[in-house]
Amino acid sequence: MMERLNLAIIYGSASKGRFCDTIVNWLVPIILEDGDFLIETIDPALIKHTPRSGRQNCPVTTQIRPAIAEADAYLIVTPEYNHSFTGELKLLIDSARDEWCRKPAGFVTYGGISGGLRAAEQLRNVFGELHVATIRETVSFANVWDCFGDDGRPYDNATARAAVQKQLADLKWWARALRDARLPLETLEHAPVAGTGPQQGIQGTLQNQFA
């Protein structure tokens, strides 16, 4: 049996009464049924303000950063806000940098007529700067308030489930491929190299190899 992947589900809203709670509660059982993911949630509602000492030094963000670092993949559940995504989500993203690197991310978006797709397009630009590979498959709910019933499930549950399962299959492929590629590189970067004096890691290794 293959080792399971750490999936971080990231809330895209910190607003009271946010709809992403409904969507995440519907998503989690589907992801668990897949059997290949361990889930952790990351919530921007935990970040109340930007401290003067800087986002990355905030006591709250120092708790969030390990969860970002330990994840093999990310699933961002976000609304569209003014043709983009929320400021709370941007604050969460900016609370870390290297922790995001060389991992895949998928999007579940929701909103009005656009289904939140413009939020995903903006997020692709941001995550590209952080070396995050965003996958093409996006699950989107247009006019989301008309999509879900009182039981918290989409009215067209079969179609929505199929879209999520297709997205998870793609996310899983990227997560495994990038994890396998990251681990040897991380080992090489942190390994001491004999005979190179003060030089260590990948640069020292390459210089030693071609000396």
N, C-alpha and C positions, 0 to 999 in steps of 0.2 A: 504493500500500500504506500502511495506517495505521501510525503510529509505535507500536512495541511498548511495553507497560506494564511498569514495574518492580514485581515481586511479591516481597514479603518473606515467606518461610515461617518462622514462629516456633515453635520447640520449646516445648512446655508443661511439660516435665519435665527435670530435671537429674540424675535418679537413675541410678545404675549399672545397666545392663541394661534401661533404659527401652524400652518398646515403640514409642514414637513414632519411633524410628529406622527400624523396619520399615515403618511407615506412610508416612513421608516418602520413603523409598527407592522405595516403590511409587507414590507420588503424582508424583514429579518427572518420570518419562517421560511420564505422561499430560498434565501441564501443558506440557511441551516440545512434544508432538505438536500441541497447540492452536496453537502458533506465534505467539501474540500476547503472550507474557510473557517477560521476562527475570527469572531467579530469583536471589535471594540468601537465604541462610539466616541466622537470628539465633538464637543458642543461649544460654539462661540459665545453662548450665553454666560459661560464661565468667565469671560474676559469683560470686565466692567468698564475699563478705561485704559488709556495709554499712559503708562507711568513716565515720569520725567527721566528716569534712569534708562529708558529705552525699552522697546517691546520685548527684546530677547532676554532682558534681565528681570522682567516682571515675575514675582513668585508664582503667579497663576500660569504664565506661559512656560515656565520651567517644568511644570507638571504636564503640560500638553506636549511639549517637544519630545519626551521619550516615547509617547504613543505614536507620534508621527514617525519617529526613527525606527520603531519596531515593526511598523506596517510593511507588508510586501506589496500592498496595493491600496488604492483609495477609491471610495465611492462617494461622490459629493451629491447630496440631495438639496437642491437649491431653488428658490423662486427667482423670477426676474424682477429687478427693481430699477426703474428708470433706464430701461434698455441695457442693463448691466446686472451685476450681482450686489449683494449688500455690503455695507462698510464693515459690519461685524465679521463677515467671512474674510474680507481682505485683511483685517487685523489678525485673524487667526493664521492665515497663510503667511503673513509677514513675520509672525512670531518665531519662525524657523527658517533655515535655509538649506544647509547641507543635508539635513534629515530627509528632505524630499527627494534627493537626487537619485536618478536612474530607477524610478519606479513608475508603474502605470496608474492612470486615474480614469475613471468613468463618471458619467454624469446622469443623474435622474433629475429632470427639471420640470417645473410646473409654473403656471401663470394663467394669463388671459388667453387671447386668441393666438399668441405666438408660442404658447406652451413653455415659456422660459428658455427657449433655444438661444436667445440673444445673450443670456447670462452665460451659457456654455461657451459661446463663441468668444466672449471676453475672457473667460477663465482659461481658455486654451492659450491665449497670449501670455497670461501671467505665469501659468505653469511651464510654458516653454522656456521662460527665463530661468526657472528652477530645475531644468533638466528632467521634468516629469513628462512621460510619454502618455498623452491623452488619446484614448481609443476612439474610433469613429462611431461605434454604436452608442446611441443616446436614447434613453427612455424618457419620453416627454408626455406631459398631460396638459392639453389645452383646455381652457375654461375649467380648471381643476375642480371647482366647487360643484360642477355638474357631473363629474366623473365618478365620484365615490358615494356609496350609500351610507346609511346610518351604522352599518356593521363595520365600517372602515375598509371595505373592499371595493375595488373598481366595479362598476356595473358590467363592463366587458372584461371580467377577470381573466378569462382564458387568453385573450389577446395580450393583455398586459403582462401576464405571467410568462408567456412565450417570449415577449420582448426582453424581459429581465433575464430569462434563462440564456438567451442568445448573447446578451451583453456580458453575463457572468462567464460564459465559455470563452469569449474573447479576452476578458480581463484576466482570467485564469492562465491563458496561454502566455500573455505578456508578463504576468507576474512571475511565472516559473522561469521563463526565458531570461528575464532581467535579474532575477535572484541568482540563477546559476552563473550569470556573467559577472555579477557584482562580487560574489564571494571570493573567487580567486584574485580579483583586483584588489579588494580590501586587504586580503592576506599579504599580498605583495607590497602594498603601500606601507604596511605597518611592520614588515619583517626587517630585522637588522641584517645588514649585508657585511660579511667578513671581508677585510682587506680594502675597505673603502674609506677608512678613517671616520670623520664625523658625518659622512654622507650616509643616509639611510633611505629605505623605501624604494619606490619604483625608479626614481631618478638615479639613485646610486646603483641599483641593479643594472640598469641599462648601460651606465658608464662602465661598470665592472665587466659586463658581458662583452662589450665591444672595445675594451682596452687592448 
